[in-house]
Amino acid sequence: MRLEVALHRAVEDAVAHWNALAKPEAARSRGLLAFTIDKIGDRPAAYLPADSALLDALRAVDRHLGLRTDPRLGSTDANIPLSLGVPALSMGAGGEGGGAHTLGEWYFAKDRETGLKRVLLLTLAMAEWAAEQ
């Protein structure tokens, strides 16, 4: 929420600044700047605790596959369940890519099999863990 308020204030300040610098004749003929901010989603910030069974299982799977576990925070589909106290993570399934969310986005399926094994092994490990609970 603080980030949302800060963004709104920054835009509001920038518009006020440039409107104050506008020449009166230009303001009359073209009008002043205005803005609208429309919220299109909400992904509350949260994280997976370091002692989470899900994170432990991911680390074990990665060790088995010879991968390096590199947990990072970000805006992902895991944010909603995490904010509700439900263990969740978002992870890649192999391959290489770039230009995410742009018209130049690309993907190459290198090591896709390893990524899919990772997903399957983590799913099986968590199913076994859940059965023991």
Secondary structure by P-SEA (a helix, b strand, c coil): caaaaaaaaaaaaaaaaaaaaccaaaaaabbbbbbbbbbcccccccccccccaaaaaaaaaaaaacbbbbbbbccccaaaaaaaccccccccccccccccccccccccccaaaaaaaaaaaaaaaaaaaaaac
